């Protein structure tokens, strides 16, 4: 495909193909073009919009996977041709292309949920967002804390004793607080409808000099707080902005096209469950325009907070999400491999191709550009409601 290193359309699927319940969204050319809820099946891609105008309406059902399987939709094409059109720089306007597989859900993210990334957040803070100082700070922090806190259960008495010891040593950090303390860090990653899908550009703030991808599993949670499925995500991260001050988290995390989710949402059914999420292994590849290659991984087996605990800390009696939410679970991956100057670590270049794969969720692939140069975001909630009305999809009053 144009600029995507010959990405194989078949690679978007999980290793078991269409055995699971795969749903998503696609832009469908028609008399009134617009986003459609789709089901990906062995015999093609089907538009379910007449049954479910939005993904949020499907996930609010008692049994989303069963409802998606029962729904009879119009076939809009084969998966290979739709994926191929998605990845083209110049798309065929007569063919559908994929979008992020969520719409009205709030996009939340949990941070500092893996020990390795916890230590890197501490290092960012100590280095003041300066990548050149990170090597020295990393050695000093690991000498005091040790390279592995995996045995420490967040919120436990052991964690409290460690906290007291670190305070005595003068190296306590706000990141250690959310990493081993009782309360998880959960923040709003992006507005409704702002996530991009596979095959498009992700955005890095043009003033950032130290940044990286974050390969993560993203849970889909319904209005009642039930986890009903999962997808892959790239929680694009600006290490220098957040390292200067945690109060810059919004600027570090929420920029144009800085949130990628896809390629599809795999709903929980007989083939896939939350226990499969807990065991998922993610692989990351970054291919640079100069021939550079970075490989990394994130194992959900090494998460320090259980996914269900993160969901329970996000919603409940104190906070409701009537349209559901998507929840990034955090990442083990924190790149320290030098790209240019020794000791400078990794940072993106414009043109990097980032591919995140996992056995049960397929592959999410995006190209890096500056946030002010990617396609502007115009299609918000008002545009969606107007579009659904124009297509006659609001007759039942349920979106």
FIFI-265783 format. One record per residue: x, z, y of N, C-alpha, C in turn. Coordinates in steps of 0.02 Angstrom, whole numbers, plus 50000, padded with zeros to 5 digits. Layout:
// residues N
XZYXZYXZY ...
//
This chain:
// residues 399
500425000049940500005000050000500445000050063 500174998250118500554998050179500835004950197 501495005550195501815011750218501755017650171 501475016850112501375022550067501755021850002 502315018450004502775018149947502425015949882 501985010949888501645008149829501265013449790 500905017549824500515022849791500025019749741 500025022249680499595019749626498885022449635 498375018149644497695020649652497465025149596 497705023949535497495028049478497765035149482 498285036149523498615042749527498195047849565 497655045749598497245050649634496855055049585 496755052649523496345056249476496725061949441 496375067049417496685072149375496925068949310 497315072749270497575070049208497025068449158 496445071749163495885070249119495395065249149 495625061649200495225056349230494575058949259 494025055749239493365057549266492985062249219 493345065949177493015070449130492655076149166 492925078249224492605083449263492105080649312 491815085149352491335083149403491705082449469 491845076149488492225074649549491755071949602 491725075449658491315073049713491755072649776 491515069249826491895068449887491485065149941 491835062049987491505058350041491865051750051 491475046750071491765040250088491385037350147 491745033450187491405029750240491145023350209 490475022350213490165016750179489895011850230 490165005650229489885000450273489174998650251 488734998150298488034996550283487724994250348 487054993450349486724991650411486884996850465 486875003250444487125008550488487695011950450 488315010250464488885013250428488915020750439 489165024450389489225031650398489525034950337 489645041550342489945045250286489425046650232 489635045550170489185046650113489485051750065 489055055850036489275060249982489325055949919 489895056249885490005051849828490155055849764 490005052749708490215055349643490685050149612 491245052449586491735048049554491635048549479 491435043049448491285042849377491695037349343 491685037449278492085032649240491885025449255 491255024249273491025017449286490985015749360 491285019849403491315018149473491175024049519 491095022449583490965027449635490245026549659 489875032049662489155031749676488975035849738 488545032849779488305036049840487715040649824 487805047149836487285052149821486905054349884 486995050849939486735053150003485985053850005 485625049849966484895050449965484665057049935 485095059849893484955066349864485255072049906 485865070849930486235076049967486555072750028 486255073550087486535070350148487235072850165 487395079050145488055081850159488315085350096 488975086150094489275090050039489015097250042 488935099850103488685106650110488005107550077 487565102550081486905103150050486955103049974 487435099249947487535099149874487805105849850 488305108549885488615114749863488155120749870 487625120149910487155125649918486655126049860 486665121149815486215121249757486415126849710 485945129049668486105134149619486655131949571 486625125649549487125122949502487365116249529 487855116349575488075110149607488325104749558 488715106749507488985101849460488425098449422 487935102349399487375099549361486955094949406 486845096949468486445092849514486815086249529 487475086549538487855080449551487845075849491 487875078649431487865074549370487185071149361 486645074649381485975071949371485795066749423 486095067149481485895062749536486055055449521 485565051249531485655044049522485795040949590 486385038149598486565035249662486735027949656 486795024749713486975017649715487725016849706 487925012449661488645011149651488915007349711 489435010049742489715006849802490385003449788 490615003749725491235000249708491635003849655 492175000649634492625003749587493115008349623 493355013449588493795018249621494435014949645 494735010549604495375007549622495325003649687 494784999749696494724995749757494595000149818 494225005649809494085010049865494715013849886 495105016149836495735019549852496215014749885 496255008649859496705003649889496525002349962 495875001949977495665000750046495815006850090 495755012850060495905019050097496625019150121 497085016850079497795017350094498055011650138 497655006650150497895001050192497915003150265 498435000950300498465002150372497914998250408 497774992250383497224988250410496694987650356 496184991950360495674992150308495204986250312 494934984350255494404979350252493754982850273 493474981050331492874984650356492264983650312 492294978950265491724977750222491734982050159 492284985850149492344990050091492354997450110 492115001950067492145009050082492865011650081 492975017450112493615020950106493475028450104 493955032050075493865039250063493965043250126 493595048950130493665053850183493835060550150 493955065650191494035072350164493385074450129 493415078050072492825079450033492415085450056 492445087150120492045092650147491765090450214 491245093850238490955091850302490755097750345 490205101150330489965106550373490265113350357 490695113650308491015120050291491545121950343 491565128350360492115130850402492765130350361 493305128450393493945127650357494385133750373 494445138150323494835144150329495485143550289 495965147950303496595147850267496855154950260 497125156450201497455162850189498205161750193 498545166250229499265165550237499635171150203 500275169950191500735174950164500465177750097 500265173250053499995175349989500485174549931 501085171949946501615171349897502235174749925 502635177849882503215181649904503725177249940 503865171349912504365167049943504175165150014 503535163050023503315161250090503275167350135 503145173250105503145179550144503835180550175 504355180050135505035181050162505205175750214 504975169650204505115164450254504765165850320 504155168750317503815170550380504205176050417 504465180850379504875186150409505495183050442 505795178250407506395174950433506235170950496 505675167350495505465163650555505415168350615 505085174050603504985178850657505645181450682 506085183450636506745186150655507175180950690 507095174550670507495169250700507175166650765 506595169350782506265167250844506075159950844 505945157050784505745150150779506325145250785 506945147750783507545143650789507805142050720 507745135750698507965133950630508715135050621 509105134350674509835135050668510035142250650 509625147150669509775154150655509505156450587 509085152350556508725154550496509185156150438 509725152350429510175153550372510485160450376 510715162350435511015168950445510495174450436 509905173550465509385178550460509145179350388 509095173650352508875173950282509325178250240 509975177450248510455181350210510395188750226 510285190450289510245197450310509595200650284 509035196950289508395199650266508395200750191 508665195850153508675196550080509135202150058 509665203350097510115208850080509765215650086 509305216050134508955222350145508335223050101 507955217550094507325217950058507405216049984 507865211349971507925208349905507525201849904 507705197249860507395190649860506715190349826 506505195749794505885195349754505475201749761 504885201049791504415206549797503815205649751 503885201149702503305199249661502995205049624 503385210149609503115215749570502695220449613 502705219549678502335223949723501625221249732 501135225249713500435223249720500185225049789 499935220149827499695221649895499185227249896 499275231849943498795237349951498905243249905 499395242849860499515248249812499925253849843 499955259549807500375265149830501105263049833 501315258849786502005256349786502135252249850 501655248249869501735244249930501785248749992 501385254149993501405258750049502095262150054 502375264049995503045267149996503565262250021 503505255850000503975250750023503915249850099 503295249850123503185249150195503545254750234 503465260850210503785266550244504545265850243 504825263450187505545262550182505785257150231 505425251650235505625246250279505575248250353 505075252250369505025254750437505625259050454 505825263250407506435267350417507045262950428 507075257250393507645252750399507605248350462 507035248550497506955244750558506825237350548 506545235450489506425228350477505695226950459 505255231550477504555230250462504315224250504 503855220350477503615214350509502865213750500 502525210550547501815209250541501665204950479 502145200850458502045196750399502075200950335 502505205950335502515210550279501865214550276 501575216050333500945219650335500405215950297 500335209350311499805205550277500025203250208 500695203350195500935201250129500865206550076 500985212950094500935218250044500445223750064 500165223350124499665228250145498985226850114 498485230950128497825230150096497425224250122 497555222050183497145216750214497515210150215 497195204950188497485198250186497435194950255 497895190350268497845186150328497375180350312 496825179850347496365174250340496205171850411 496325165450423496215162750490495845156150485 495575153850541495225147450542495735141950553 495775137450504496275132150505496075126350550 495445124250547495235118250583494485118450594 494235114650643493515114450656493145110550601 492485111050600492075107050555492235099650564 492295096050509492385088850508493065086550533 493535091150547494185089150574494695087550520 494555089450457495045088150404495085080650390 495685078350374495775071450352495845071350277 495725065550247495785064950175496425061750154 496435058950094497035055650069497105048750099 497725046250100497845039350122497875038250196 497885043650236497915042950309498485047250336 498585047050401499135050850431498935058050444 499425062550436499355069450459499765070250523 499565075150564499865075750630500315081750638 500905080650667501375085850687501405086050763 501365091950793501395092350866502055089250890 502045084850940502645081250960503205085750987 503025092051008503545096451034503875100650979 503625100150918503905104250864504555101250837 505055105550827505695103450800505835106250730 505375110550706505465113750640504775114550609 504635110450559503965110350529504015108050456 503475108850420503475106950349502775106350322 502705102950264502055102850230501955109350192 501335110950178501185116750136500675114650082 500915113350021500465111349967500055117249941 499395116549943498975122249925498355119949886 498075124649849497405123749821496905126149873 496365122449880495835124049928495195125249890 494905131249897494275132849863493685130649904 493155128449870492515127149903492055132949886 491795136249938491385142149929490695140849960 490175142649923489495141149946489255146549994 488655145750024488405150650073488325157750046 488275158449979488195165049949488865168249932 489405164749946490065167449930490315165749861 489975161249825490185159149759490705153549764 491235154049726491715148549723491425143349676 491355137149700491025132049660491465126049645 492085126049670492525120449656493185121149694 493615116149687494265116349719494525109349732 494985108949779495325102649796496045104249813 496435099149828497125100049852497115100049929 497605103249959497655103350031498375103450056 498465100850116499105101350151498985105150216 499185111450217499115115750277499725114550321 499735108950355500315106950395500515112650441 501165114250442501405120350473501975119050523 501925122050582502465121650632502835128350631 503425128450599503785134750590504065137350656 504255132850700504545135150763504025138350809 503425135450813502915138350856502715145350833 502555145950768502345152450743502915157450743 503535154950733504115159450733504245162450801 504085158750855504175161450923503695167150936 503075166350911502575171650919502005170350872 501785175550835501205174750792500575173150832 500575174650897499995172950939499945165450950 500455161650930500425154350935500155151350870 499875155450826499635152850762499145147150771 498695147750819498205142350830498545135750847 499055136050889499415129950907499845127450850 500095132050809500515130150752500105126850697 499475128850690499075126750633498535121550649 498265121550709497685117450723497845112150775 498045106250750498175100450792497815094450762 497795089050798497465083150774497755080950706 497335080550655497535078350588498035082950554 498035089350573498505094050543498235097450480 497645095350458497335098350398497115092650352 497425092150293497235087050245496945090250183 496385087650159496055090150099495845084150057 495955084549991495735079149948496095079049882 496095073549845495705067549862494955068549852 494785072949803494085074449788494005081949780 493395084049776493225091049761493015091249688 493375095149647493185095849577492745102049570 492125100849550491645106349545491745110149479 491575116549480491625120549420491095118449370 491315116949309490865115149255491205117149189 490995114149134491285115949070492025114049064 492255109549107492955107149103493425110649152 493155114649198493565117249253493255123549281 493675128749291493425135249315493935138549361 493755144449385494205148149428494835150249390 494785151349325495375152849286495855146949284 495595140849284496035134949288496385134649356 496035136649409496355136949474496925141949473 496815147649442497335152849439497965150449402 497895145449360498455143049321498735136349346 498465133749401498655127049423499375126849449 499715121249434500405120049455500405114149503 500655115049564500675109749613501375107049620 501425100449625502065097149638502045093649705 502595094049742502635090949808503225086149810 503115080349838503655075549851503595073249924 504155073549960504185070750027504705065150025 504495059150042504935053350044505015051150116 505635051450140505765049750210505915042450221 505815039950282505935032950297506675031050290 507125036050292507845034650285508085035150213 507605036050165507785036550095507845043650070 507735048450113507765055550095507195057350048 507325061650000506805064149955506855071749949 506295075049958506245082249947505715083549893 505885087749845505405089549793505305097149794 504695099149783504545106249782503955107549736 503775113849730503225115749686502905122149712 502285123249690501945129549705501525131249643 501665136949614501305139049553500795144349571 500165143049556499635147949570499715154249527 500105153849474500225159749432500615165149470 500955163149524501385167849560501065170249626 500425168949635500095171349696500035178949692 500135182149749500125189549750499425192449759 498965188549783498265190749790497825185949749 497385188549709496955184349668496495180149713 496375173849694495925169649734495245172849748 494965176249699494315179349711494365184949763 494915188549763495005193749814495045190649884 495385184949890495425181549955494735179249978 494325176849932493645174849950493245180949972 493305186449936492935192549952493155195450020 493795194450038494025196850103493815192150160 493615186050143493405181250194492675181950211 492245183250161491535183550174491235189750142 490635191550165490305197450138489845200450190 489745206950188489285210350234489495209650306 490155208850318490415208550387490455201450414 490395196450371490485189550395490155184750346 489675180850371489335175950329489505168850351 489425164150304489545157050317488945153250289 488435152150330487815149150304487885142050279 488425138650297488555131950271489145131850223 489365137750202489935138250157490595137550194 491135137950156491795137050186492295134450135 492825131450161493395129350121493945134350135 494305136450083494815141650091495485139350061 495975138050104496665136850082496935143450054 497265143149996497485149249962498215151049977 498565147150017499265148650031499725144949983 500375145449996500855141549956501475145549940 501755144049882502405146749862502965142849895 502825136649915503345132049939503565133850010 504215134650018504515135750085505195132150084 505245126150113505845122150105506445124850145 507005125550111507625127650144508175122450134 508025117150097508515111850085508685108250151 509335107550166509545104250228509375096750226 509125094350281508995087150287509525083650328 509755086850380510245083850425510865088250429 510895092350481511475096650492511475102450443 512035103950410512065109750364511825116150398 511385119750364511125125950391510495125050433 510295118750443509705117650486509055117450447 509095117150379508495117150339508115110550342 507475110750324507065104750321506585104550380 506485098550406505935097250452505715090050443 505085088650460504805081950451505115076950500 505085070650479505195065050523504565060750522 504435057350578503885052650580504005047350526 503485046050487503545041150432503625044250364 503745050850361503775054250296503115053150258 503175051950193502585051550150502575057850107 502035061750112501955068050078501445067250022 501655068549960501195068049903501155074749868 500555077349861500435083749826500015082049764 500265084149706499925082649643499805089049604 499285089049563499185094349514498785091449456 498865094349396498535091349337497785090749342 497445095849368496715095949367496385093449431 496795092349484496505090449548496735083749574 497195080349540497395073749560497965073649609 497935069149658498475068449707498205067149777 498505070549824498355069949896498985067049928 498925061349961499505057949990499375056250063 499845058150106499775056850178500435054950209 500415051350263501015049550301501035053650366 501635055650386501725060050444501805055950509 501455058150561501545055350627501465061050677 501575059750740501445064750792500695065250804 500465071250819499745072450826499425068450882 499825066450932499545062450986499565054950972 499805053150912499835046050893499405044350833 499155049350798498705047850742498025045850770 497585043550726496925041550748496555047350781 496315046650841495965052150875495345054250836 495165060650841494585063350806493985063050853 493495058950836492895058150877492255060050841 492255059850774491635060650736491515068050720 491175071450766491025078550758490325079750733 490075085850742489435087850714488865083950746 488875083050812488335079250845488315072050819 488915069150811488945062250786488675061850715 488835066850673488585066850605487825067250603 487535071750641486805072550641486475066150666 486745063150718486475056950744486525051350693 487085051150657487175045950607486695046850548 486625053050524486155054350469485445052450490 485265053950552484595052250576484495044750577 484995041150602484955033850606484905030650537 485165033950486485145031250418484535033850379 484105037750413483505040150381483605045450329 484135049350337484315054450286484105061550306 483735062250360483525068950382482785070050369 482465065650332481745066250322481555072750288 481975075150242481815081350208481995087550247 482315086650305482495092350347483075096350322 483425093950271483985097650241484625093650249 485115096350286485755093050290486315097550263 
//
